[in-house]
Amino acid sequence: MSRNRKAGTVTILPNLSIIDIAEEGKGVGKADELVVFVDKAVPGDIADVRIVKKKKNLAEAVIETLHTPSVHRTDPFCQHFGTCGGCKWQHMQYDAQLQFKQKNVEAALQRLAKIDTSSMEPILGSAENKYYRNKLEYTFSNKRWLNQQDMEDREGLEMNALGFHVPLRFDKILDVQHCYLQAEPSNTLRNQVRGYALRMGLTFYDLRNHEGNLRNLIIRTSSTGEVMVVVVFAYATQDQVDGLMEYLKTSFPEITSLLYIMNQKKNDTIFDQDVITYSGRDYIFEEMNGLRFKIGAKSFYQTNSMQAHELYKITKEFAGFSGDELVYDLYTGAGTIANFVAASVKKVIGVEYVPTAIEDAKFNSELNGIANTLFYAGDMKDILTREFIAEHGKPDVVITDPPRAGMHADVVERLLEMEAEKIVYVSCNAATQARDLALLKEKYTVGRIKPVDMFPHTQHVENVVLLNLIK
């Protein structure tokens, strides 16, 4: 590659080859010892890039001139691409996305856990890579993100927005016109709620000063055709609340669960807030594999319903049940996996930190006539004691699906003590999964590995690993 050239204080790297892609959707190139992260670049691109930030051996850059577009390039389909914080890989063809996700999982397992990945199975792509989410949360703000054209013509500009946070700016919201993540009526609902609020003079939340009528809008849909809408108000009168809720009820008869929350805290979390039912039920139903699951405003459920079914089928296949196993399902959430596998085993014991999720898990077992499950709420490392295992029995199979941070070291230690014949480890973060696998290698060998893409056009990827106890 030819040497860097400087235009004034601007550094241009000519003919930089993009060789990889980073998590935040930036292409990666190397100029001698300098690793360069290039915004909106795709592996295979050759471009002149302009350095915008440099620190030691790392730099951030933007494309100045694209000389050779990558064969993996495609046109982004969303008008908000590049500003919105989601779908950062949509400028790369979906087949290529899967290729790089597989590569990233493989690299994490090799580098951090020294695992032989030669028998790793191909990643399972998502059958739907648009409109695949069953839940979205939007934010109201009186400080809309302004693009360059907005900045040039600010006179009479509408500053209220309903949409998503702009990356690295907690107080700026991108006003979303059309989102490709959730099917209708999601887009129509959001846009009509915004229109109603503007017509009626409702104030949008000020994220710095913590004031305003409207705070968040949550929309959940299900494969059964049911729709849940949760409007989160901050400082609103009951007349203002009733006005918007009645508008939604009459304008969208397909809403089966219409709820609202009054949240005047400094943060957006709703888990400690009262949910008030305005119309319909306080939950919707999801269906999977002949099972029905109750989904409330605070319930956890995999956001890609169709691909979640595939993920659970792989988990069950890896476990290879014969019918008489005692299974521990750790980080069980609303008991989805526990109830999914219950018919194939003797008994399932689910453990989860969130008490409301455990209540959902118990309800879902009862709803489906499942009598061989038990659920416990509490911190995993505190519940999973020697006494607990002595009381309930040593598991034959452990299924663990922890959050992105992975498992607590005490939980890993308890797994090593339990010596279950098999552990099926489902993870949404290959790096923390690899960290835990490195510890479990003391007593376990890796039997199977299979990534599953739950979130097309993002860097996120699930990975399922089967561990077999060393005899």
Phi, psi and omega per residue, in radians:
M1 nan 2.448 3.136
S2 -1.204 2.843 -3.026
R3 -1.229 2.779 3.101
N4 -1.057 2.599 2.989
R5 -2.209 2.601 -3.113
K6 -2.007 2.308 3.038
A7 -1.924 1.722 -2.989
G8 1.162 -2.115 3.093
T9 -1.728 0.113 -3.117
V10 -1.574 2.261 3.111
T11 -1.775 2.172 3.103
I12 -1.942 2.254 3.008
L13 -1.777 1.958 -3.089
P14 -1.423 2.573 3.012
N15 0.876 0.809 3.108
L16 -1.368 2.246 3.090
S17 -1.551 2.234 3.104
I18 -1.556 2.115 -2.984
I19 -1.954 -0.202 -3.084
D20 -2.757 3.080 3.068
I21 -2.305 2.414 -3.085
A22 -1.641 2.946 -3.058
E23 -1.009 -0.686 -3.065
E24 -1.420 0.271 3.059
G25 1.473 0.207 3.117
K26 -1.683 2.428 3.052
G27 -1.237 2.707 -3.105
V28 -2.089 2.259 3.052
G29 -2.309 2.913 3.106
K30 -2.251 2.296 3.046
A31 -2.119 1.739 -2.982
D32 1.001 -2.072 -3.127
E33 -1.625 0.012 -3.088
L34 -1.562 2.159 3.036
V35 -1.617 2.175 -3.023
V36 -2.027 2.182 3.074
F37 -1.734 2.034 -2.995
V38 -1.935 2.096 -3.107
D39 -1.066 2.284 3.068
K40 1.083 0.370 3.049
A41 -1.597 2.658 -3.086
V42 -2.136 2.436 3.083
P43 -0.914 2.246 -3.062
G44 1.872 -0.319 3.051
D45 -1.139 2.558 2.894
I46 -2.174 2.126 -2.996
A47 -2.618 2.694 2.870
D48 -1.419 2.258 -3.113
V49 -2.154 2.588 -3.139
R50 -1.850 2.183 3.127
I51 -1.238 2.240 3.095
V52 -1.953 -0.311 3.108
K53 -2.749 2.414 -3.127
K54 -2.425 2.426 3.126
K55 -2.590 1.951 -3.115
K56 0.916 -2.040 -3.079
N57 -1.709 0.250 3.129
L58 -2.105 2.537 3.096
A59 -2.527 2.670 3.001
E60 -1.977 2.507 -3.045
A61 -2.579 2.906 3.025
V62 -2.195 2.732 -3.141
I63 -1.287 2.178 3.053
E64 -1.586 -0.877 3.110
T65 -2.458 2.154 3.098
L66 -1.606 1.909 -3.098
H67 -1.466 -0.830 -3.106
T68 -2.258 1.852 3.117
P69 -1.213 2.517 3.096
S70 -1.166 2.612 3.050
V71 -1.186 -0.271 3.136
H72 -1.505 -0.101 -3.091
R73 -1.242 2.588 2.990
T74 -2.605 2.837 -3.131
D75 -1.336 2.270 3.061
P76 -1.041 2.441 -3.077
F77 -1.626 -0.207 -3.043
C78 -1.857 2.366 -3.137
Q79 -1.151 -0.328 -3.099
H80 -1.667 0.037 -3.119
F81 -1.020 2.367 3.111
G82 1.689 -0.419 3.072
T83 -1.858 -0.803 3.099
C84 -1.142 2.602 -3.127
G85 -1.441 -0.087 -3.121
G86 -1.756 2.987 3.017
C87 0.879 0.786 -3.018
K88 -1.282 -0.168 -3.139
W89 -1.814 0.212 -3.020
Q90 -1.254 -0.101 3.029
H91 -1.508 0.078 3.130
M92 -2.094 2.353 -3.110
Q93 -0.978 2.574 -3.002
Y94 -1.103 -0.678 3.099
D95 -1.022 -0.681 3.119
A96 -1.219 -0.651 3.081
Q97 -0.993 -0.804 -3.140
L98 -1.091 -0.705 3.128
Q99 -1.035 -0.775 -3.091
F100 -1.339 -0.531 3.044
K101 -1.131 -0.759 3.099
Q102 -1.046 -0.764 -3.135
K103 -1.088 -0.714 -3.121
N104 -1.154 -0.720 3.096
V105 -1.121 -0.793 -3.131
E106 -1.039 -0.781 -3.118
A107 -1.107 -0.713 -3.133
A108 -1.129 -0.769 -3.118
L109 -1.175 -0.664 3.138
Q110 -1.233 -0.825 -3.013
R111 -1.283 -0.761 -2.999
L112 -1.644 -0.434 -3.096
A113 -2.110 -0.050 3.140
K114 0.937 0.762 -3.116
I115 -1.667 2.410 3.048
D116 -1.300 2.014 -3.079
T117 -1.849 0.280 -3.064
S118 -1.095 -0.462 3.138
S119 -1.752 0.213 3.139
M120 -1.026 2.354 -3.083
E121 -1.474 2.695 -3.108
P122 -1.075 2.527 3.113
I123 -1.096 2.481 3.075
L124 -1.609 1.974 3.112
G125 -1.320 2.838 3.129
S126 -1.485 2.276 3.139
A127 -1.068 -0.585 3.089
E128 -1.981 2.186 3.072
N129 -2.021 0.230 2.917
K130 -2.373 2.635 3.098
Y131 0.937 0.730 -3.063
Y132 -1.761 -0.179 -3.099
R133 -1.517 2.548 3.090
N134 -1.787 0.021 3.141
K135 -2.593 2.342 2.987
L136 -2.410 2.567 3.081
E137 -2.167 2.154 3.139
Y138 -1.879 2.726 -3.135
T139 -2.082 2.347 3.001
F140 -1.493 2.416 3.078
S141 -2.628 2.534 3.049
N142 -1.597 0.175 3.121
K143 -2.222 1.416 -3.121
R144 -1.212 2.512 3.046
W145 -1.193 2.271 -3.107
L146 -1.835 2.257 3.040
N147 -1.478 -3.121 -3.053
Q148 -1.057 -0.720 3.141
Q149 -1.133 -0.697 3.088
D150 -1.055 -0.717 -3.101
M151 -1.122 -0.551 -3.117
E152 -1.382 -0.420 -3.088
D153 -2.334 1.362 -3.012
R154 -1.623 -0.128 -3.071
E155 -1.193 2.160 3.115
G156 1.250 0.304 -3.076
L157 -1.318 2.332 3.070
E158 -1.266 2.099 -3.061
M159 -1.717 -0.098 3.086
N160 -1.419 2.558 -3.109
A161 -2.508 2.640 2.999
L162 -2.335 1.925 -3.076
G163 3.133 -2.392 -3.033
F164 -1.971 2.690 3.046
H165 -1.124 2.411 2.999
V166 -1.361 2.370 -3.109
P167 -0.899 2.353 3.077
L168 1.216 0.144 3.102
R169 -2.279 1.661 -3.080
F170 -1.149 -0.417 -3.023
D171 -1.748 0.037 -3.117
K172 -2.021 2.281 -3.099
I173 -2.067 2.283 3.057
L174 -1.381 2.176 3.134
D175 -1.369 1.858 -3.003
V176 -1.493 2.248 3.098
Q177 -1.641 -0.796 3.101
H178 -2.522 2.216 3.107
C179 -1.997 2.333 -3.088
Y180 -1.600 0.224 -3.079
L181 -1.569 -0.535 -3.045
Q182 -2.291 2.365 -3.093
A183 -1.225 2.901 3.064
E184 -1.035 2.577 0.273
P185 -1.602 0.388 -2.996
S186 -0.997 -0.906 -3.101
N187 -1.144 -0.751 3.135
T188 -1.113 -0.739 3.102
L189 -1.006 -0.906 -3.081
R190 -1.054 -0.830 -3.081
N191 -1.158 -0.620 3.132
Q192 -1.322 -0.561 3.042
V193 -1.115 -0.773 3.096
R194 -1.035 -0.804 -3.125
G195 -1.067 -0.755 3.120
Y196 -1.077 -0.801 -3.104
A197 -1.067 -0.715 3.135
L198 -1.194 -0.721 3.139
R199 -1.113 -0.672 -3.036
M200 -1.577 -0.019 3.095
G201 1.288 0.394 3.055
L202 -1.235 2.447 -3.093
T203 -1.552 2.448 3.125
F204 -1.556 2.598 -2.984
Y205 -1.092 2.427 3.014
D206 -1.706 1.904 -3.007
L207 -1.240 -0.319 3.098
R208 -1.571 -0.798 -3.057
N209 -1.621 -0.122 3.110
H210 0.966 1.083 3.076
E211 -2.602 2.746 -3.122
G212 2.251 2.792 -3.088
N213 -1.360 -0.853 -2.954
L214 -1.867 2.355 -3.032
R215 -2.075 -0.958 -3.101
N216 -2.496 2.764 3.051
L217 -2.324 2.120 -3.137
I218 -2.000 2.258 3.124
I219 -2.152 2.195 3.071
R220 -2.126 2.380 3.084
T221 -2.189 2.838 3.137
S222 -2.408 2.858 3.137
S223 -1.177 -0.259 3.103
T224 -1.446 -0.067 3.140
G225 1.581 0.065 -3.141
E226 -1.470 2.677 -3.088
V227 -2.321 2.301 3.040
M228 -2.007 2.330 3.045
V229 -2.179 2.221 3.082
V230 -2.094 2.064 3.052
V231 -1.755 2.186 3.114
V232 -1.792 1.993 3.102
F233 -1.674 2.787 3.025
A234 -1.948 -1.483 -3.128
Y235 -1.948 1.572 -3.102
A236 -2.358 2.591 3.063
T237 -1.375 2.847 3.134
Q238 -1.135 -0.574 3.098
D239 -1.114 -0.705 3.118
Q240 -1.148 -0.723 3.105
V241 -1.076 -0.913 -3.086
D242 -1.082 -0.622 -3.133
G243 -1.078 -0.860 -3.125
L244 -1.195 -0.723 -3.105
M245 -1.149 -0.689 3.117
E246 -1.181 -0.637 3.079
Y247 -1.058 -0.783 3.122
L248 -1.135 -0.721 -3.114
K249 -1.082 -0.745 -3.083
T250 -1.433 -0.551 -3.087
S251 -1.428 -0.447 -3.076
F252 -2.282 1.373 -3.125
P253 -1.109 -0.279 3.118
E254 -1.282 -0.189 3.085
I255 -1.212 2.089 -3.134
T256 -1.731 -0.247 3.132
S257 -2.470 1.818 -3.100
L258 -1.970 1.975 -2.972
L259 -2.251 2.801 2.989
Y260 -2.537 2.801 -3.105
I261 -2.375 2.489 2.993
M262 -1.848 1.872 -3.090
N263 -2.066 1.916 3.118
Q264 -1.961 0.308 3.075
K265 -1.318 3.046 3.120
K266 -1.397 -0.266 -3.140
N267 -2.121 2.930 -3.013
D268 -1.531 -0.100 -3.057
T269 -1.091 2.462 -3.075
I270 -1.959 0.027 -3.017
F271 -1.146 -0.375 3.110
D272 -1.858 0.306 -3.089
Q273 -1.904 2.618 3.069
D274 -1.351 2.340 3.095
V275 -1.804 2.160 -3.073
I276 -1.853 2.234 -3.140
T277 -1.507 2.102 3.095
Y278 -1.590 -0.707 -3.093
S279 -2.693 2.518 3.107
G280 1.369 -2.757 3.124
R281 -1.474 2.920 3.064
D282 -1.655 0.320 3.108
Y283 -2.728 2.888 2.988
I284 -2.159 2.931 3.107
F285 -1.893 2.450 2.956
E286 -2.012 2.624 3.113
E287 -2.149 2.466 3.097
M288 -2.685 2.168 3.026
N289 0.987 0.629 3.132
G290 1.442 0.000 3.112
L291 -1.801 2.611 3.069
R292 -1.947 2.441 -3.118
F293 -2.215 2.315 3.107
K294 -1.456 2.221 -3.139
I295 -2.088 1.979 3.088
G296 -1.708 -3.112 -3.119
A297 -1.065 -0.558 -3.076
K298 -1.815 0.038 -3.055
S299 -1.228 2.553 2.963
F300 -1.644 2.281 3.023
Y301 -2.605 2.449 3.141
Q302 -0.912 2.287 -2.995
T303 -1.349 -0.242 3.033
N304 -1.908 1.603 -2.987
S305 -1.035 -0.826 -3.077
M306 -1.106 -0.758 -3.104
Q307 -1.331 -0.458 3.058
A308 -1.064 -0.686 3.095
H309 -1.037 -0.758 3.121
E310 -1.134 -0.714 3.130
L311 -1.066 -0.764 -3.112
Y312 -1.229 -0.594 3.075
K313 -1.104 -0.708 3.105
I314 -1.151 -0.752 3.110
T315 -1.008 -0.793 3.137
K316 -1.148 -0.722 3.126
E317 -1.098 -0.770 3.128
F318 -1.060 -0.651 -3.104
A319 -1.190 -0.522 3.078
G320 0.993 0.903 -3.058
F321 -1.126 2.516 3.047
S322 -1.826 -0.276 3.050
G323 2.117 -0.290 -3.077
D324 -2.043 0.375 -3.069
E325 -1.454 2.570 2.870
L326 -1.659 2.150 -3.056
V327 -2.025 2.323 2.931
Y328 -1.763 2.177 3.083
D329 -1.904 1.767 -3.078
L330 -1.551 2.509 -3.054
Y331 1.018 0.898 -2.965
T332 -1.255 -0.276 -3.108
G333 1.071 -2.239 3.121
A334 -1.535 0.346 3.061
G335 1.300 0.389 -3.073
T336 -1.096 -0.894 3.131
I337 -1.154 -0.745 -3.125
A338 -0.983 -0.832 -3.141
N339 -1.251 -0.531 3.139
F340 -1.130 -0.655 -3.069
V341 -1.703 -0.131 -2.980
A342 -0.981 -0.670 -3.098
A343 -1.201 -0.258 -3.063
S344 -1.765 0.001 -3.053
V345 -2.370 3.039 3.126
K346 -1.328 -0.792 -3.082
K347 -2.769 2.545 3.076
V348 -2.171 2.290 3.051
I349 -2.011 2.031 -3.109
G350 -1.809 2.436 3.120
V351 -2.236 2.356 -3.078
E352 -2.645 2.549 -3.094
Y353 -1.261 -0.645 -2.997
V354 -1.526 2.021 -3.094
P355 -1.028 -0.681 -3.120
T356 -1.150 -0.568 3.093
A357 -1.150 -0.690 3.120
I358 -1.144 -0.652 3.067
E359 -1.075 -0.711 3.071
D360 -1.089 -0.735 -3.127
A361 -1.054 -0.784 3.125
K362 -1.113 -0.755 3.132
F363 -1.066 -0.752 -3.107
N364 -1.133 -0.641 3.060
S365 -1.108 -0.799 -3.134
E366 -1.127 -0.726 -3.138
L367 -1.010 -0.643 -3.071
N368 -1.731 0.174 3.109
G369 1.144 0.544 -3.137
I370 -1.661 2.105 -3.026
A371 -1.930 -0.018 -3.066
N372 -1.903 0.615 3.071
T373 -2.149 2.574 2.989
L374 -2.316 2.452 -3.096
F375 -2.257 2.466 -3.128
Y376 -2.313 2.398 3.127
A377 -1.831 2.386 3.093
G378 2.662 3.001 3.123
D379 -1.133 2.267 -3.039
M380 -0.935 -0.791 -3.063
K381 -1.220 -0.388 3.117
D382 -1.521 -0.573 -3.113
I383 -1.412 -0.725 -3.015
L384 -1.374 1.119 -3.099
T385 -1.670 2.979 3.071
R386 -1.067 -0.638 3.134
E387 -1.139 -0.722 3.124
F388 -1.063 -0.773 -3.128
I389 -1.186 -0.657 3.105
A390 -1.118 -0.644 -3.119
E391 -1.265 -0.751 -3.004
H392 -1.716 -0.278 3.138
G393 1.804 2.655 3.097
K394 -1.289 2.235 -3.091
P395 -1.266 2.585 2.996
D396 -1.438 -0.640 -3.137
V397 -2.340 2.387 3.001
V398 -1.990 2.229 2.963
I399 -1.868 2.226 3.140
T400 -2.275 2.266 -3.106
D401 -2.359 1.256 -3.021
P402 -1.333 2.955 3.038
P403 -1.192 -3.119 -3.039
R404 -1.016 -0.494 -3.123
A405 -1.264 -0.157 -3.131
G406 1.408 -2.877 -3.088
M407 -1.599 2.523 3.046
H408 -1.110 2.568 -3.111
A409 -0.995 -0.593 3.118
D410 -1.157 -0.587 3.118
V411 -1.220 -0.740 3.083
V412 -1.037 -0.752 3.136
E413 -1.079 -0.688 3.136
R414 -1.185 -0.641 3.082
L415 -1.086 -0.687 3.115
L416 -1.155 -0.606 3.103
E417 -1.259 -0.660 -3.076
M418 -1.181 -0.645 3.132
E419 0.967 0.863 3.007
A420 -1.089 2.601 -3.126
E421 -1.062 -0.642 -3.105
K422 -2.406 2.531 2.947
I423 -2.178 2.211 3.008
V424 -1.872 1.962 -3.043
Y425 -1.818 1.944 3.081
V426 -1.750 2.240 -3.050
S427 -2.408 2.558 3.023
C428 -1.811 0.155 -3.130
N429 -2.557 1.769 -3.046
A430 -1.085 -0.500 -3.110
A431 -1.203 -0.839 3.131
T432 -1.272 -0.534 3.039
Q433 -1.089 -0.774 3.132
A434 -1.081 -0.701 3.092
R435 -1.009 -0.793 -3.130
D436 -1.217 -0.669 3.135
L437 -1.116 -0.616 3.114
A438 -1.061 -0.623 3.108
L439 -1.304 -0.654 -3.099
L440 -1.302 -0.273 3.134
K441 -1.045 -0.312 3.107
E442 -0.988 -0.610 -3.094
K443 -2.255 -0.051 -3.046
Y444 -2.259 2.584 2.987
T445 -1.950 2.665 3.134
V446 -1.422 2.180 3.133
G447 -1.663 -0.820 -3.118
R448 -2.534 2.644 3.090
I449 -2.408 2.276 3.082
K450 -2.608 2.006 3.041
P451 -1.324 2.657 3.114
V452 -2.355 2.206 -3.133
D453 -1.550 1.922 3.115
M454 -1.669 -0.347 -2.973
F455 -2.341 1.358 3.108
P456 -0.948 2.578 3.091
H457 1.248 0.198 3.013
T458 -2.199 2.978 3.116
Q459 -1.388 -0.183 -3.003
H460 -1.258 2.482 3.131
V461 -2.655 2.426 3.033
E462 -1.558 2.691 3.073
N463 -2.472 2.349 -3.141
V464 -1.971 2.238 3.134
V465 -2.214 2.302 3.031
L466 -1.710 2.221 3.072
L467 -1.960 2.336 3.090
N468 -1.950 2.365 3.131
L469 -1.147 2.323 3.070
I470 -1.272 2.157 -3.090
K471 -1.250 nan nan
